[in-house]
């Protein structure tokens, strides 16, 4: 579980946009670029190389 105050200060390290917490998936999703950052043992892994990139159509 990510504390709401922490979520308020976190931003995507790539585009600096806000993040949405997906609790069932244990991921933080960037609202602008769509990258998804994993959360492991309640710690967000905010590294570009760890992020899932959005699929291109």
Secondary structure as GFF3:
##gff-version 3
##sequence-region A 1 57
A	DSSP	alpha_helix	4	9	.	.	.	ID=ss1
A	DSSP	beta_strand	19	22	.	.	.	ID=ss2
A	DSSP	beta_strand	27	30	.	.	.	ID=ss3
A	DSSP	beta_strand	36	40	.	.	.	ID=ss4
A	DSSP	beta_strand	43	44	.	.	.	ID=ss5
A	DSSP	three_ten_helix	48	50	.	.	.	ID=ss6
###
